[in-house]
Structures are given as structure tokens and as C-alpha cells.
Amino acid sequence: MLRLCNNYSTLTATAFIMRDLSCPDRWLKFGWFNLQPGECRDIYSGCASAVNRFWYFHAEAIDGSFWAGQFEYCVQDPAFQWCLNRCDPGGYIAGFRELDVNSFCNFTLTLSA
């Protein structure tokens, strides 16, 4: 299971990238998971490391803070679920951060200051 918790002081929105063999490029990106401060949500119910050791995420808070990385991919507002290289009109580039779940089936990503 992959679980997301918001320990930040404002609402956050998070998108993820995970392995998905049904996509031609073998990766699926999806979002947004909106969480209030103190809220947690299960993002994936299966064994997180069985999908892939590395997941990717991008998160934004309503105060302008963000959690981003060097892996840049197209996302959109509102919710989306696309194979990795898809970008529809109105999409924009967001930097994703690598998340190493190692060999853990159950992993919690906690957003904090």
C-alpha cells in the first residue's frame, strides 16, 4: 500500500507516477489527491514495491509551497490519469521527485515543511 499524509499547514494537491504495463511507455501518471492538514489517504492498495521500487510525485500547497524534482512531465488541472508521455492542450510541465519505497509493501509519504 502507498499512503499519502499531509502534515503541512495548508491544503496540498499531489500527483504520482507509477509503473503500469498497460501503457505503451510502461508508466502511468495520475492526480490530484487533495488533502487537508492532518489528513491521510491510500493512493495504491496493493504492495507498493511490487509495482516498482521507485515511484514519483509532485505536490503543491495552496500557499505556493511545492515538493518537486528533476523529472519533468506534463500534468493538467483538474484530475487526470494518463500514460507518461501524454500531454493534452492546457497541460503544463511539473517536476516530479523520486520516491524510493525500497522493498516495503506498505509505505507512507508524508508532506511536511
C-alpha positions, -999 to 999 in steps of 0.1 A, spaced: 0 0 0 12 35 -7 -3 61 17 -1 99 15 -3 121 46 -4 159 47 15 172 77 18 206 61 -2 236 73 -24 241 43 -43 220 17 -20 201 -7 -26 185 -41 -3 156 -52 2 137 -84 20 104 -88 38 83 -115 39 46 -112 48 16 -133 19 4 -154 25 -22 -181 -8 -13 -199 8 20 -211 30 19 -242 58 37 -222 51 15 -192 44 44 -168 11 60 -156 8 95 -141 -23 105 -122 -35 132 -98 -47 151 -80 -51 139 -44 -62 169 -23 -55 166 14 -63 189 42 -37 193 70 -36 162 91 -54 141 65 -41 108 50 -53 88 21 -44 55 5 -31 61 -30 -24 25 -40 -39 -5 -22 -15 -32 -35 21 -39 -25 40 -6 -34 73 -23 -40 57 -50 -62 48 -22 -87 82 -7 -87 109 3 -62 107 39 -74 76 60 -76 75 97 -85 54 125 -70 48 162 -74 29 181 -47 17 217 -44 2 236 -14 -23 265 -17 2 288 -1 26 284 -31 49 258 -15 57 227 -35 76 194 -35 91 188 -69 121 173 -85 141 170 -117 118 146 -136 96 169 -157 63 157 -171 30 172 -183 1 174 -159 -32 192 -160 -59 207 -138 -83 192 -128 -78 154 -122 -61 133 -149 -49 98 -155 -25 95 -184 3 73 -198 36 91 -191 42 109 -224 7 122 -230 1 159 -228 -33 174 -237 -40 211 -245 -39 231 -213 -14 208 -198 17 221 -181 51 208 -170 56 198 -134 88 185 -118 85 151 -101 106 139 -72 118 103 -70 103 83 -41 122 51 -31 99 27 -14 128 2 -12 113 -33 -6 84 -22 15 49 -33 6 35 -6 29 50 29 26 38 63 38 48 95 21 44 124 45 44 160 32 57 185 57 76 218 59 
